[in-house]
Amino acid sequence: MKKILSIDGGGIRGLIPALVLAEIEARTGRAIADCFDLIAGTSTGGILALGFAKDDGNGKPQYSAGDLAGIYQSRGREIFARSLWKGASSVGGLMDERYSHKGLEKVLEEYFGDDELGSGLTRTLIASYDIQNREPLFLKSWREEHRSVPMKHAARATSAAPTYFEPALVPVGGATRALIDGGVFINSPAVSAYAEARKIFRGEEDFLVLSLGTGQLIRPIPFAEARDWGKAGWLAPLLSCMFDGVSDAADYQMRMLAGENYIRLQTDLSIASDDMDNATRGNIENLKAEAKKLIRTHKTEIETLCRLLES
């Protein structure tokens, strides 16, 4: 049986799947890279996917899930740092991106260095969108023209959420591509990962797909408010609707395609903020509480999953 891991986008809410995967590592005694044959991610999920695949130089994973959870707990405020000038000049993301890319790029440099996609310990599939060529671009670690792309550049591209960070210019296969967050078209890459796995592992009949969410949005958008919104009013809510809606659609499609061999671990955001950039200490604690709630609520599924991963 080939095993696939898919991790949604969601900014700072990536702490939730990171902590769930830390629980899985603790229960199985195995690194995530050793548990899965393909790891796919969008945005914050892409950063996690690359982190799990990174080689320590001795053929072992450099980071545990707990290590990667530290990005959100200790570096989140650095990534989503905004000066008073940036806050005023961007007008809340209407006139310019909300955040400088420098904090994000500093963290990615520290975690990934000069390691390339092709050096990963397991196959990775990273979702982005090319705004110049107007097409999706999946960076595939096993594809020849993608192997030399630095992990830090792939991570920067997949996390370049519109209005939050400026697009990333990434050399890919001899051309420079202008890339943004893959969440604009596929916030949950589970279906694409499943399709790629069936192509990579031709002849294989059994596939296990684990899809991890970053929290289900439950905050309503009142009709009385939305009815008079124009472009400015709809900007942030529209992005959240897009990211949330495509994840739900992928969940439905995977249940039809893979049936019992598909496991989706997701939780309603009843405690933490659903904002992608809320890196306050209080919200970090709330996100940790959401992860604990998810693990408790999905106890049976996690136990079953760990047995399958150990086999």
N, C-alpha and C positions, 0 to 999 in steps of 0.2 A: 504493500500500500504506500503510495506517495502522499506526502503530507505538505499542505500549503497553509501559510499564514498570511492573512490580509489585515492591514491596520488602517483605519480611517484617519482622515485629517481632523483638525480641531484645535490647533494652536496649543495654548497652555494646557488644554484638557487632555493632551497626550499623556499626562501623568497617570490617568486612569488605566489605559492599556499597559503602560509600563509597569504599574504595580500589580496588575493581574498576571502579567507574564513573569514577574518576580515570584509570585505565588506558585506558578506552574514550575519554574526552575527549582524552587525549594521542595516541591512535592516529588518531582521526578529525579532530582539530583543531576539533571542534564542541562547543558547550555541550550538556549533557544536555537542557535545555529545548528546544533546537533540534532534537534528535534524535527526540523522542517527541511524539505527539499527545495522549497521556493518561498521566499518572503517578499510580499508586495506591500507597498505603502504609498499613501498620498500625503503630502504636506508634512505635518508633524509625524504621521505614520511612516513617511518615507525616511525621515531622520532616524527613527527607531529601527527600521528595517536595515539601514546601512550600518547603524551602530552594532546591531547583533552580528552582522557579517564581518565586521572589521577584524582582521588577523593581528595578533599581538607580535607577529614576527617569528613565532615558533609554531605556527599551525594551530593555535588555540584562540578562542574568542578573547578580544581585549577587554570587552565590557560585558558585565552581567546586566540583567534587567534592572537590578537595584542601582547599578552605576548610572544607567541611562535615565532612571527616574530622577537622579540628582540634577540633571539638566534643568528640569522644571522647578525643582524645589530650591536650588541654589543659584540658578542662572536666569530664571524667568524674567526677573525685573531688569536684568541687564539686556536681555533680548528685546523686551518691550519697554525700553527706556526712551523717553521723549523730553527734549529740552523745552523750556518755556517758548523759545523762538519757534521750534518745530511745531509745537502745539498751536501757536497763533497763526503761523504761515500756512499750515495745512488746512485750517478751518475744519478740524475734525475729519480730515481725509477727503474733503470736497475739492480742495485746490492742489493738493500734493499728498503723497503717502503719509500715513500717520507717524511712522517710525523710520529713523535712519537704519540702513542695512548694516551699519558698522558693528553694532553690538552682536547681531546674529552671526555675521561673518567671523568675528573674533572667536565666538564659541565654537563654530564649525571648524575653524582652523585648529583650535586646541584639541578637539576630539578626533578629527580625521586626518590632520596633517596633509601629506601628499599621497596618501593611499588612493589607488585607482579602483574603479568599479570591478574590474576583472580580477582583482586580488582578494575579493571576499571569500569567506569560507563556505558560503552557500549562495545559490542564485538569488539575485535581487531584481525586482521590477519596480521602477520608480516612475510615478505619473507626473507629467507636466504638460503644459500647453504652449505651443509655439505661436506667438501673436503676429509675427511677420508672415509666416507661411500659412497661418490660420488653420492649424491642424494639431491634434493631440500628438504628443511625443512620449512614448514609454522608453525610458532608459533601461536597457537590459544588460545585465552584467556579463552574460554569455555571448552577446552579439559583438562581432569583431570591431565594428566602428564605434562601439560604446565602451569597450573594455578599458580604454585609456582615459576616459573622463574621470577626473578626480572626484572622490566621494563627496568632498566638501562642496564642489560645484553642483553636483546632482542634488545634494541636500538643500542648497541655496535656491535652486530652481524650483523644486517641488514645493517649497514653503513660501514662495513669493506671492502671497495672497494679495489680490488687488485692493487698493486703498491702505493696506497695512505696510507693505514693503515694495520698493520699486522692482521692476522685472530684472531678471538675471541674464547676463550675456555669457553664454557657455559654448566653448569650442566643441563641436560634435562632428566626427567624421570629416574633418577638413573644412567645415563651415561653422560660422558663429551663429548660434541660435538665440533668439530673444524669448526667454521662457518665463512662464508664471505658474502659479499653484495649479496642480492638476485637479483640485477640487472644483474648479469651474465646470468640469464635465463629468468627473468620476471620483467623488469624495471617498467612496468605498471601492477599492480596486478588486474586490473579490471575484467578480465575473470574469474580468480580464485575466486575472491570475489563474483562474480555473481553465480558461481557454488556452492560455500559454502552456500550462502544465500538460494538458492533453496533447499538445503539439510536440513539446519537448520529450515527454515520456511516451512515445508512440508504442502501442501494444499493451500498455498498462491499463488494467480495468478498474482498479480501486483507487479512489482519491479521497482523502480526508481534508476538508477545508475548515479552518478556524478563522472566523471573521470577528475582529474586535472593534467596537465602537468607542467613541470618546464622550459619550453621554447624549441621550435623546433630548432634543429641545422640547420643552413643554410650555414655555412662556407664550401665552396667546398674543396675537396681533389684533387688537380690537378693530372692528369694522368702522366704528365711529371715528377712529384716528386715521386709519389707512385710506378712507374714502377721499380725503383731501390732500394726500401726499402727492408731491411731484417727484422729480428726479432726486432731489436732495433728501427728501423724507424716506424714499424707498431704498436708498443705496445700501445701508447696513442691513436692514431687514431682508432685502432681496438676496444678498449674499448668504445669509443664514438659511433662508428658505431653499436656495439652490443646493447648498451643502447637505442640508438635512434631507431634502427630497430625493436626491440621487442616491443617498445611502439607503434609504428605505426601499427604493426601487430595486437596488442591487440585492438587498436582503430577500425580497420577494422572488426575484429571478433565481437566486441560488437555491432557495427552498424547492423550487420547481426542478432545477437541474440536478442537484446532488442529493436531495431528500435527507435521509438519516445520516449521511456522511458529511453533512454541513452543520456546523455549530456556530451560532451567533451569540456573542456575549456583549450585551448592551444594558444600560441602566438609564432610567429617567433622571434628569438633573433636578431632583427635588431639594437638594441641599446646597450645591455649588452654583455659581453664576455660569450661564451658558456663553458668556463673552469669551472669545478666543484669546483676548489679551489681558485678562484680569489676573495678573501675577502677584496680587497682594498676599501678604502672609496669611490673612484670614481665609482667602479663597483657596490657597494652596492646601490649608488644613481641611477645607470643605471638599476639595477634590479627592483628598486621601480618604475622607469619610465615604465619598461616593464609590471609590474603588472597593472599600471594605463591604459596602452594601451590595455591590455587584457580586463579589466573591461569595457572600453569604446567601444571596438570593439564587445564584446559579451553582450551588454546591454540588448537586447531582451531575450536572453537565461537566463541571470541572473535574470531578472524580473520574467520570467516564473518559474524558479527554486524556487525562494523565495516564490512565491504563493503556490507552491506544498509543500514546507517545512512547511509553516504556517498552512496548512490544516490538 
